[in-house]
């Protein structure tokens, strides 16, 4: 069975325009005209229910009458490069005989014959004044440049960490070699206990002193650059 043609006349018929800036609620008005001699029930739906508030979102349009619907877009950070895909749909059907309260309206839509429903679709259009559009574009570019700079700084940090790690490994190897040389010297040259302890532990003190300094230096460099990111 073919779909019923919408009997309500929508103004506007195809687009809901919202004019920024979008730092506060922006309202677009939709007028529903009923040119017939019957009462028509309507309900408004959207693909982005968290972004809009609609008043009234449902109701009855009396014969040869009209009703105004306010569609309120909630504040958000507008990105001119982001494609808007928000849409609205106005569903309608002829009202049954008798009175219609809220409970009757809910049950009526719940049990409605889908073949008796009519609908119209509208897409949302966001508009900005030229000066506001330019500011938004500049802000987006600034964010992109900042991201690129952050990536570059992070690469430098990683390179510096690798360099410091290699330096620490090199010093550890040198200290191990010094310790081995000391052990060989102790075995080759008999000496008293005091001389033995002095020769044996000197390299260990050197190995334990130098690496912490390098670790501290690496921590300071990381802290400085991470502080730049946070600020």
N, C-alpha and C positions, 0 to 999 in steps of 0.2 A: 504494500500500500504506500502511495506517495505521501510525503510529509506535508502537513498542513502549513499554509503560508501564514506568516505572522500578521495578525490583525492590528497590533499596536503600531503606531507610527513613532519612531524614535528621533529625537532631536538632541544632539547630532546622531546621524544614522550609522556612521562607520568608525569614527575615532573619538576618543576621549582625550582632550588635550590638557596637560598640566604644565603651568608656567612657573619656572623657578625664580629665584634660587629655592632650593629644597631644604633649607635649614629649619623650616617650620611647616605645619600642615598646609597642604595646597588642595583646594577644592575645585572639582569640575562638576558642573551640573548637567544632569540628563533628564529630559522631559519625555514622559510617556503619554501619548495621545490615544484615546479610544474613540474612533469614529463610528463604532457600531452602536446598535440599540440594546446591546447586552452588557452585563457586567463582566469584566475580564480580570482574572487573578494574575499576578506577576510575581516573579522571584528573580533576584539578581545574584549571579555567581561570578567568581573570578579565579584565575589561575594562581593568584598570589594573595591569599586571604590575610596573611600576616602584615601585608604592606598597605592595606586599605581598610577604611571604615565606611560602610554604606548605610545611609538613612533616608527613607526606610528601605530595608533590603527585601521586603515583600509586602504585599497588600492587594487592594482591589481598586481598579479604575472604573468608575461609574460610566454608564453610557454617555456618549458625546461629551466626555470630560477628559481631564488630563491630571497628571500628578508629577511633581518635581522630585527627583532623586538626587541627593548630594553624595558624590563619591569623593572621599577624603584620602589623599595620599599622605602617608606618615613621613616625617622627616628622615632623610638618609643622606649619605655621602655620594653625590652625583659624580659619575665617571663618564665623560663624553665619549670614551672609546668603548664603553660597554653597550652591547646591543640590547635594547629593551624588548622583551617578549611577553609582557603582561597583556592579558586579554580579559574582557568581560563578556558575559552572556546573559541576556534577558529572556527568561522562559515565561511563557504565558499559557493560559487555557481559559475557556469560558467558565464562569462561576456557576455553581449549582444553585438551585432555588432555595430560598430561605436565608436566614441570618448566618453570618460567618464570623466566628470568634477565633482566637489564637489557636485553640486546640483543634477546632474544625479545619483551620488552614493547614496545620501540620499534618493531620491525618489525610487531608485531601491530596497534598503533594506526595505523601508517602504511598498512597494507593492509586495514584493517577494512572490512567491508561496512556501508555507512552505514545500511542498513535494519535492521541488528541492534544499532545503538547506542541507548542509553537516556540520558536526561539530566534533570536537575533544576536549577532556577535559584533563586538567592537574591540579595536585594538587601542592600546594606550600610547600616547605620544608625549615625550618630555621635551619641553622647550625652555631655552635659557636666553636672556637678553645677551646681545653680542659681547658686552664687557664682562658679564659673568661667565660666559662660555670661554672667553680667552683666559680668565683667571683659573678656571677649572682645568683647562688644557695645560697651562703652565705648571700647575700643582702636580698633575699626573707625570709630566716630564721630569720634574724635580725629584719625585719619588723614584722614578726609573734610574736617574743618574745616581741618586744616593745608593740604590741597590748595587749598581755597578761598582761604585767606589768601595762599598763594603766588601764585595767579593774580592777586589784587588787587595785590600788591606788584609783580609783573611789569608790570602795566598802568601803574602809576605810573612805573616805570623807563622804559618806552617813551615815555610822555608827556613825561617830563623830557628824554629824548634828542631828541625832535622839537623841543622848545622851544629846546634848546641849538643844534641844527642851524640853526634859523631865526635865532637870534641871531648865529651865526657868519656866515651868509649876508648878514645885514644889515650887519655890520661890514665884511665884504669889499666890499660895494657902496659903503659910505661911504668906505672907503680908496681904492677905485678913483676915486671922484668927487674926492677930495682930490688924487690924483695928476694927474688931468686938469686940475684948477684950477691946480696948480703948473706944468704944462706950458704952459698958456695964459698964465700970468703971466710965465714965462721968455721966451716968444716976444714978449710985449707990451713987456717992459722989458729993454733990453740991459744986460748986466752982465758982469763978468769971469768967468773960468773957475771960480774958487773959489766965488763966489756961485751960479753955475749948478748946480754939483754939490750944494751944500747944499740948495737949493730942490728939486732933482729927487729926491734920495734920502731926504729926511725922511719922506714918506708911505710909502715902501717899508718903512722901519724900523718904523714904527707898525703897518703891516699884518702884518708878520712877527712882531711881539711879542704882539699881543692874541690872535689865534686860538689859538696854543699854550696860552695860559693857560686859555682856555675848554675846549680839548680835555683838558687836565690835570684841570680841574674835573669834566668829564663822566666821565673815567676813574676819578676818586676816588669819585664817586657810584655808578657801576656796581660798582666793587670792593667798596664797603661793603655794597651790597644783595646781591650774589652771595655775599659772605662770610656774610651772615645765612642764606642758603639752605643753604650747606654745613654750617654749624654747627647 
